[in-house]
Amino acid sequence: MVRQPPSPPSFHSTTEMQSSPHTRRQYTSNTQDPQSQYNDLFRDLHALHADEFAYLSQSITDFDHRCHDSWMFRTLGFLKHYLLFLLTTWAKALWASIFLPFTLMDRITIIVTSLVSSAVISILLPWCLLCSIPITGLIFDYFSCKFLNGLSLVNAMYPSIFNELTDVHISAAREYLSRPIEASEDFSSKRIFNLDASKLLLQCAALMYERTSHSTHRAALACSSKHNRPVRQEPESYTSNACSLPGRHLLHLFGRERYDSVLEALHGELNREEETIRSIANEKLHLHYSTISEMNSPGGPMCGLFFDPDNSFIILAFKGTTPTDFSEWSTDFTFQLQEAGKWIRGFGKVHSGFLRKVFPNRIPVGSRMPYTTIIQSIKSVAKRLRQENPRRQINVWVTGHSLGWSDVIIRDAYLFAAPILCDVQSACAFDGRMNKFSDFPRTMWRVTNGGDAVATCLPDAGDNLDWTLSPCNVFSFSHLGCEIKLRPAPKRCLARGSHITPGSRIIIESAVHLDVLADEGKLARNGNSDSDSDTPFGLKTIKELERKIVEPDLGTQLLSLQKLPLIGRLLAHGTGFYWASLQKTTEGTCEWIYN
C-alpha cells in the first residue's frame, strides 16, 4: 500500500565531499540535532550502506521502475511473480516426487505443502493488488494521518504504540542492556527474560516497518545511468575486497556527483521515512538510528542499528515482510532448503529465501554482502562508543519481527513472531554454539503471541526430536531459539523448545510492576495522594490515572480480537498485538510445555 508518512522534525544537512579516496557526504553540525556530534560515524555507516546498495540498484530493471510508478505494470509484476511461484513450486514438487529417493510420507508432505502454499499465495494476490491501487493508498494515507498518527499499515492497529513506553521502562531497559555479561544472572539451569528490554526491542523492531520502498526507489533512480553493471564474482573471491574504505565502491561506480545523489536519497532530509524513524527513535526511545543494510532486497527486508552513546549496547533490528508486497510473500512461501554450511560452520540446510538475504549467492566485485556490512557497522559504532573508555565492552542485542569480536559481546536475541527457518541439523548446531560457554550462556528468545499464524501454524516437526521424519521431509523444518508464549497476568507465560534444557527455570523479570498502576490508582481514589506529581508513569492528573485504570484500553480490545476464529490468528501476528500482549504480561516463572 502506498503511504506517504508525515514530515518529521528535519535534521538539517548540506552535501559536500571530502578529498579522501572514499569521498563521503558531509553534514553541517547543528546543536539542535542530537546526532550532529556523531556526523563522522554516521557518514561511515551511510557510506557502508551505499556501497551495498550500489550493486542492488543495478539489478533493478526499467520494468521494476515502471512497476513502482504504474499500477498497470505493478499488476503485471505481481502476476509474473505469481505464475513463477506456481511454476517453480509444482515443478520442484513433481521432480522431487518422481526422481528423488523420497519415502511415501515425504511425497505426501511435499504435495500437501505445495497445495497449501499455492492456496495461500492465491489469496494474497488479490489482497496485494487491492492495496497497490493508488486510490487505496491515498485513502489509507488520509486515515492514517488523521486517526492513526501517520503510521504504516503494520503498526496502524495500535496507533499509540510508540507513545506508551515510559521513561521508567526505557531507563530499566537501558540498564539491563548495558549490563556486562559477567553480571548476567543467566546460567545453564536458569535464564532471565527481561520484560523491560523486550518492550524496548519490540519498539525498535516495529519501527522498521515505517520504511517502505519509496526511498530505495529514489536512490535507484539516482544510480540509473548508462554505466555498465558491476562484474559479479563468487563469494569465495570476495575476501580481498571486504576491507575497502566506506563509500569507495559507490564512488568508483558512479563518480562524485551521483555519489551525493544516492546518499541524499538514502539518508538525506528528503527521505521522509528515514527521518521519521530517526525522529521517533530520538524523541520516544532516546536512541540514535541508522539504516545499515538492504538485506539483498531493495525496498524489502532491511537492517537498522540503534545505539545510545551514554550506554554500552547496540541493537540490531531487522524488518520483516511488508504485508502488501507480493514479491516478498512469494519468497517467504517458497519452502526450499539450501546448504548453509559454507557460511555457518556446522549448519545443514536453511530456508533459501532467508539465507540469501544475508549471504547472496553472487556478489559484485568490490561491493559488500549484507553480513559484511552489518559486521563493519557494528565495529564502527563500538569503536566510537569505546573512545572515552577503551576497556568498555559493548553488548550487541538482536531483535526483529516476523522475517526479522573482541570488543563486542554478542548477547541475547529477542525475536517476535519468528517463522520456521532451518532443518534439525542447523538447529542443533545453533543450540550448541549458543551454549558453548556454559558460564555465560546466550539465549535466543522466540516470542509468540496467541495463535500467531506465522509463528505457530507452519510445519515444524523438526522441533519435536521424537518424530522420525526423514531430513528431506518438508515438514521437518525447525524453529531457532526458546519459545516464550505470552499470556496476560495472572497467567504464567509458557516456554517450549530444546534451545534451553527443558525444565530449566526461566524467570520473567521487570523493574516496573503491573500492580503499581492499580495500587497508585487506589491511593488516588482514596485521597491519599497529595499532588499530581505522585501519579506514576508520567500521567499528568489523578483523573487521567483513574480513567486509565477503569476504562478498557486498546490493548485489551486487541487481545479480544485475536480470539476470533482464523482471522484472529492472522491479526495476532501484528506488532500492535504483540505490544498489547507484552503490556499485559507480568513477572514470574514460566511454565514448560513438553513436546
Order of alpha helices (4+ residues) and beta strands (2+ residues): alpha-alpha-alpha-alpha-alpha-alpha-beta-alpha-alpha-beta-alpha-alpha-beta-beta-beta-alpha-beta-beta-alpha-beta-alpha-beta-beta-alpha-beta-alpha-beta-beta-beta-alpha-alpha-alpha-alpha-alpha-beta-beta
